[in-house]
Amino acid sequence: METGRPARETVRAACFAEVDHLRVDGPVRWLRGLVAACMAMLAWPAQAWSEMGHRMVGDLAEWRLSEAARAEVRELLEGEREASLGAVAAWADALRHEDPARFAISRNWHFINAEGGGCGFDEARDCPGGDCIVSAINTQRRILADRSLPRSQRRDALKFIVHLVGDVHQPLHAGSREDRGGNQYQVSLRRGGEGRRGEPVGTNLHTVWDSHVLSSAGLTRVQYVRRLREALPPAAGPVDERAPMMWARESCALVDSERLYPEDHVLGPDYLDAHRRLAEERIKLAAVRLAALLEEVLGEGAGEGAGRSGTEPLAGTSRKPGEPGYSRSRSR
């Protein structure tokens, strides 16, 4: 959300002004309550800022689509507030607040954990019932490709795909650490402008990657998209159902090779600068691969083989992902 920064600065100034007053004159209990409320308000934009990366993936992918595939996208998204991939890219996350029941069904589709350690993901072991990001991308792809299904079902499949392809390219969404993808790995972040008088801010590694790494560039989404568009890699090759697993293993390997986890739990501008370049590369790859996947499903000649449902219940379940009643209890 590009308007988040000014709003946050206003809240921060008001909160600290009031805290300074209460430190002298107000009761401790009131002070503690106010500080807690301020911290909650200051944290609010983080979820919105993380939307920027997903929108960038969608914007860049749509720019790469053929006119035929782009027309299919617009037809499927007709009725949305904005019929574009970027505009719906964060929909799967927004379900947490807009449709909690549906989010509960799909919450495990955003990541994959290697139960055996390392990056040796095994779909049968690590995606029980098809309940992980790798299986979800392929299942939603089959739904999108099946033109015999209702448009609303195919539309939602498209929205899931746009989001999940972005997620699987974020390194912390694929791994084997038992810290919920960095959500439980606490860090001290110093950005220079964060906190009062530039003090470090306590957060977690996943939030740093979802929000702070990209925003530290100081660019709006439109500016960022224009810059990355000039450096997109060549078109991706064929994207079959083996591809999402390859992407997950690729992301997982980056966690160690690029030293995403700081041993001292302290992050500064150098970390943000170095890893912003990696994040930009992952966003560009996600966009190019998303475009290739959608081209195969929605582009010219993509209708061959349509009519095969590909939406039969997954092994170990009596329901399809996305149907009421389908759920597993894991979380990230």
C-alpha positions as CSV (number, residue, x, y, z in Angstrom):
1,M,0.0,0.0,0.0
2,E,1.8,3.1,-1.2
3,T,-0.1,5.4,1.2
4,G,1.0,3.4,4.2
5,R,4.2,5.3,5.0
6,P,2.7,8.8,5.6
7,A,-0.1,7.3,7.7
8,R,2.3,5.4,9.7
9,E,4.5,8.4,10.3
10,T,1.5,10.4,11.5
11,V,0.5,7.7,13.9
12,R,4.1,7.3,15.2
13,A,4.4,11.1,15.9
14,A,1.1,11.2,17.7
15,C,1.8,8.1,19.8
16,F,5.2,9.2,20.9
17,A,4.0,12.7,21.7
18,E,1.3,11.3,23.9
19,V,3.7,8.8,25.5
20,D,6.1,11.6,26.4
21,H,3.3,13.4,28.1
22,L,2.1,10.3,30.0
23,R,5.6,9.3,31.1
24,V,5.5,12.3,33.4
25,D,1.8,12.8,34.2
26,G,-0.2,9.7,33.4
27,P,-0.7,6.4,35.2
28,V,1.5,3.5,34.3
29,R,-1.4,1.3,33.3
30,W,-2.7,3.8,30.9
31,L,0.8,4.3,29.5
32,R,1.2,0.6,28.9
33,G,-2.2,0.4,27.2
34,L,-1.3,3.3,24.9
35,V,2.1,1.9,24.0
36,A,0.4,-1.4,23.1
37,A,-2.2,0.4,20.9
38,C,0.5,2.4,19.2
39,M,2.6,-0.6,18.5
40,A,-0.4,-2.3,16.9
41,M,-1.1,0.7,14.7
42,L,2.5,1.0,13.7
43,A,2.5,-2.7,12.7
44,W,-0.6,-2.4,10.6
45,P,0.9,-1.3,7.3
46,A,3.3,-4.3,7.2
47,Q,0.7,-6.6,5.9
48,A,-0.3,-4.1,3.3
49,W,3.3,-3.4,2.2
50,S,3.8,-7.1,1.7
51,E,1.2,-6.8,-1.0
52,M,3.6,-4.8,-3.1
53,G,5.8,-7.8,-4.0
54,H,2.8,-9.9,-5.1
55,R,1.4,-7.1,-7.2
56,M,4.7,-6.6,-8.9
57,V,4.8,-10.3,-9.8
58,G,1.3,-10.0,-11.3
59,D,2.0,-6.8,-13.1
60,L,5.2,-8.1,-14.7
61,A,3.6,-11.4,-15.7
62,E,0.7,-9.8,-17.4
63,W,3.0,-7.5,-19.3
64,R,4.7,-10.7,-20.6
65,L,1.4,-12.4,-21.7
66,S,0.3,-12.7,-25.3
67,E,-2.8,-10.8,-26.3
68,A,-4.8,-14.1,-26.4
69,A,-3.8,-15.0,-22.8
70,R,-4.3,-11.5,-21.6
71,A,-7.9,-11.4,-23.0
72,E,-8.6,-14.7,-21.2
73,V,-7.4,-13.2,-18.0
74,R,-9.6,-10.1,-18.4
75,E,-12.6,-12.2,-19.2
76,L,-12.1,-14.4,-16.1
77,L,-11.6,-11.4,-13.9
78,E,-14.6,-9.5,-15.2
79,G,-16.4,-8.1,-12.2
80,E,-13.3,-7.6,-10.1
81,R,-12.6,-4.1,-8.9
82,E,-9.7,-4.1,-11.3
83,A,-9.4,-6.9,-13.9
84,S,-5.6,-7.4,-13.7
85,L,-3.2,-10.0,-12.3
86,G,-1.6,-7.5,-10.1
87,A,-4.8,-6.3,-8.6
88,V,-5.8,-9.8,-7.5
89,A,-2.3,-11.1,-6.6
90,A,-2.8,-10.6,-2.8
91,W,-6.3,-12.0,-2.7
92,A,-5.3,-15.4,-1.2
93,D,-3.7,-13.5,1.8
94,A,-6.7,-11.2,2.1
95,L,-8.9,-14.3,2.7
96,R,-7.5,-14.4,6.2
97,H,-9.8,-11.4,7.1
98,E,-12.4,-11.4,4.3
99,D,-13.3,-15.2,4.3
100,P,-11.7,-16.9,7.4
101,A,-13.4,-20.2,6.7
102,R,-11.9,-20.4,3.2
103,F,-8.5,-19.2,4.5
104,A,-8.5,-22.0,7.0
105,I,-8.9,-24.5,4.1
106,S,-6.1,-22.9,2.0
107,R,-3.7,-21.7,4.7
108,N,-1.2,-24.5,4.1
109,W,-1.1,-23.9,0.4
110,H,1.3,-21.0,0.9
111,F,4.4,-23.1,1.8
112,I,6.1,-26.5,1.9
113,N,8.1,-28.0,4.7
114,A,10.6,-30.8,4.2
115,E,9.9,-33.1,7.1
116,G,13.1,-35.0,6.4
117,G,15.3,-31.9,6.6
118,G,17.3,-30.0,4.0
119,C,15.6,-29.3,0.7
120,G,14.7,-32.8,-0.3
121,F,11.0,-32.3,-0.6
122,D,8.8,-35.3,-1.2
123,E,5.3,-34.5,-2.3
124,A,3.8,-37.8,-0.9
125,R,5.4,-37.1,2.5
126,D,5.4,-33.3,2.7
127,C,2.1,-32.6,1.0
128,P,-0.4,-35.0,2.7
129,G,-3.7,-34.7,1.0
130,G,-2.2,-32.3,-1.5
131,D,-2.0,-29.7,1.3
132,C,1.1,-27.7,0.3
133,I,2.1,-25.0,-2.2
134,V,3.5,-27.4,-4.8
135,S,0.3,-29.5,-4.9
136,A,-1.9,-26.5,-4.7
137,I,-0.4,-24.8,-7.7
138,N,-0.9,-27.9,-9.8
139,T,-4.4,-28.5,-8.6
140,Q,-5.4,-24.9,-9.3
141,R,-3.8,-25.1,-12.7
142,R,-6.0,-28.1,-13.6
143,I,-9.1,-26.2,-12.4
144,L,-8.1,-23.1,-14.5
145,A,-7.5,-25.3,-17.6
146,D,-10.9,-27.0,-17.4
147,R,-13.2,-24.8,-19.4
148,S,-16.2,-27.0,-18.5
149,L,-16.0,-25.7,-14.9
150,P,-17.9,-22.6,-13.8
151,R,-16.2,-19.3,-14.5
152,S,-16.2,-18.4,-10.8
153,Q,-14.2,-21.5,-9.9
154,R,-11.7,-20.9,-12.7
155,R,-11.4,-17.3,-11.7
156,D,-10.5,-18.2,-8.1
157,A,-8.1,-20.8,-9.4
158,L,-6.4,-18.0,-11.4
159,K,-6.2,-15.8,-8.3
160,F,-4.7,-18.6,-6.3
161,I,-2.1,-19.3,-8.9
162,V,-1.0,-15.7,-9.2
163,H,-0.4,-15.6,-5.5
164,L,1.1,-19.0,-4.9
165,V,3.7,-18.7,-7.7
166,G,4.8,-15.5,-6.0
167,D,5.0,-17.3,-2.6
168,V,7.0,-20.3,-3.8
169,H,9.7,-17.9,-5.1
170,Q,10.0,-16.3,-1.7
171,P,12.8,-18.4,-0.1
172,L,11.2,-18.6,3.4
173,H,8.1,-20.3,2.0
174,A,10.1,-23.5,1.3
175,G,12.4,-25.1,3.9
176,S,12.9,-27.5,6.8
177,R,13.6,-25.2,9.8
178,E,11.1,-25.5,12.6
179,D,10.4,-21.8,12.9
180,R,7.4,-21.4,10.6
181,G,9.4,-19.9,7.7
182,G,11.2,-17.4,9.9
183,N,8.1,-16.2,11.7
184,Q,9.5,-17.4,15.0
185,Y,13.1,-16.2,14.2
186,Q,13.2,-12.9,16.1
187,V,15.5,-10.2,14.7
188,S,16.5,-6.6,15.5
189,L,16.1,-4.5,12.4
190,R,17.8,-1.1,11.9
191,R,16.8,0.8,8.8
192,G,17.9,4.2,9.9
193,G,14.3,5.6,9.8
194,E,12.7,2.9,11.9
195,G,11.8,3.5,15.5
196,R,12.2,6.6,17.6
197,R,15.6,8.3,16.9
198,G,16.5,5.4,14.6
199,E,16.6,2.7,17.3
200,P,16.4,-0.9,16.0
201,V,12.9,-2.4,15.7
202,G,12.1,-5.9,16.9
203,T,10.4,-8.1,14.3
204,N,10.9,-11.5,12.7
205,L,12.8,-12.7,9.7
206,H,9.7,-13.6,7.7
207,T,8.2,-10.1,8.1
208,V,11.6,-8.6,7.0
209,W,11.4,-10.6,3.8
210,D,7.7,-10.0,3.1
211,S,7.8,-6.3,3.8
212,H,11.1,-4.5,4.6
213,V,13.5,-5.9,2.0
214,L,11.6,-4.5,-1.0
215,S,10.3,-1.3,0.7
216,S,13.8,-0.3,1.7
217,A,14.4,0.7,-1.9
218,G,12.2,3.7,-1.4
219,L,10.3,3.1,-4.7
220,T,6.6,3.0,-5.3
221,R,5.2,-0.2,-6.9
222,V,4.8,1.5,-10.3
223,Q,8.4,2.8,-10.2
224,Y,9.6,-0.7,-9.2
225,V,7.7,-2.4,-11.9
226,R,9.1,-0.1,-14.6
227,R,12.6,-0.8,-13.3
228,L,12.3,-4.5,-13.2
229,R,10.5,-4.7,-16.5
230,E,13.6,-3.5,-18.2
231,A,15.6,-6.4,-16.8
232,L,13.3,-9.4,-17.1
233,P,15.0,-12.7,-18.0
234,P,14.1,-14.4,-21.3
235,A,10.8,-16.2,-21.5
236,A,10.7,-19.4,-19.4
237,G,10.5,-22.8,-21.1
238,P,7.6,-25.2,-20.8
239,V,6.0,-25.2,-17.3
240,D,4.7,-28.6,-16.5
241,E,3.5,-30.0,-13.2
242,R,7.1,-30.8,-12.2
243,A,8.0,-27.1,-12.2
244,P,6.5,-26.0,-8.8
245,M,8.6,-28.6,-7.0
246,M,11.7,-27.4,-8.8
247,W,10.9,-23.8,-7.8
248,A,10.4,-24.8,-4.2
249,R,13.7,-26.6,-4.0
250,E,15.4,-23.6,-5.7
251,S,14.0,-21.3,-3.1
252,C,14.9,-23.6,-0.2
253,A,18.5,-23.8,-1.4
254,L,18.8,-20.0,-1.3
255,V,18.1,-19.9,2.4
256,D,21.6,-21.3,3.2
257,S,23.5,-20.2,0.1
258,E,22.5,-16.6,0.5
259,R,22.7,-16.6,4.3
260,L,19.2,-15.4,4.9
261,Y,19.5,-16.2,8.7
262,P,21.8,-13.8,10.5
263,E,23.5,-15.7,13.3
264,D,23.5,-12.7,15.6
265,H,19.8,-11.9,14.9
266,V,20.8,-8.3,13.9
267,L,19.9,-6.8,10.5
268,G,21.0,-3.5,9.1
269,P,21.0,-1.6,5.9
270,D,23.8,-3.8,4.4
271,Y,21.6,-6.9,4.8
272,L,18.6,-5.1,3.2
273,D,20.7,-3.9,0.3
274,A,22.3,-7.3,-0.4
275,H,19.1,-9.3,-0.1
276,R,16.9,-6.8,-1.9
277,R,18.8,-7.7,-5.1
278,L,18.0,-11.4,-4.4
279,A,14.4,-10.5,-3.8
280,E,14.2,-8.6,-7.1
281,E,15.6,-11.6,-8.9
282,R,13.1,-13.9,-7.4
283,I,10.2,-11.6,-8.3
284,K,11.4,-11.4,-11.9
285,L,11.7,-15.2,-12.1
286,A,8.3,-15.6,-10.5
287,A,6.7,-13.2,-13.1
288,V,8.3,-14.9,-16.1
289,R,7.4,-18.4,-14.9
290,L,3.9,-17.3,-14.0
291,A,3.5,-15.8,-17.5
292,A,4.7,-19.1,-19.1
293,L,2.3,-21.2,-17.0
294,L,-0.7,-19.0,-17.9
295,E,0.4,-18.9,-21.5
296,E,0.2,-22.7,-21.6
297,V,-3.2,-22.8,-19.9
298,L,-4.9,-19.7,-21.4
299,G,-2.9,-18.8,-24.6
300,E,-3.7,-19.8,-28.1
301,G,-4.2,-23.6,-28.5
302,A,-4.4,-24.0,-24.8
303,G,-7.8,-25.5,-25.0
304,E,-6.6,-28.8,-26.3
305,G,-7.4,-31.5,-23.7
306,A,-9.8,-29.2,-21.9
307,G,-12.8,-31.1,-20.5
308,R,-10.6,-33.4,-18.4
309,S,-11.5,-32.3,-15.0
310,G,-8.2,-32.9,-13.2
311,T,-10.1,-31.9,-10.1
312,E,-10.8,-35.3,-8.6
313,P,-10.3,-35.6,-4.9
314,L,-6.6,-35.9,-3.9
315,A,-5.2,-39.0,-2.3
316,G,-6.2,-39.3,1.3
317,T,-9.1,-36.9,1.1
318,S,-12.8,-37.2,0.3
319,R,-13.0,-33.6,-0.9
320,K,-11.2,-31.4,-3.3
321,P,-9.0,-28.5,-2.1
322,G,-11.2,-25.5,-2.1
323,E,-14.3,-27.3,-1.0
324,P,-15.9,-26.8,2.4
325,G,-14.7,-29.4,4.8
326,Y,-11.3,-29.9,3.3
327,S,-8.7,-29.0,5.9
328,R,-5.4,-29.9,7.6
329,S,-4.1,-28.3,10.7
330,R,-0.6,-26.8,10.0
331,S,0.3,-23.2,9.9
332,R,2.9,-20.7,8.9
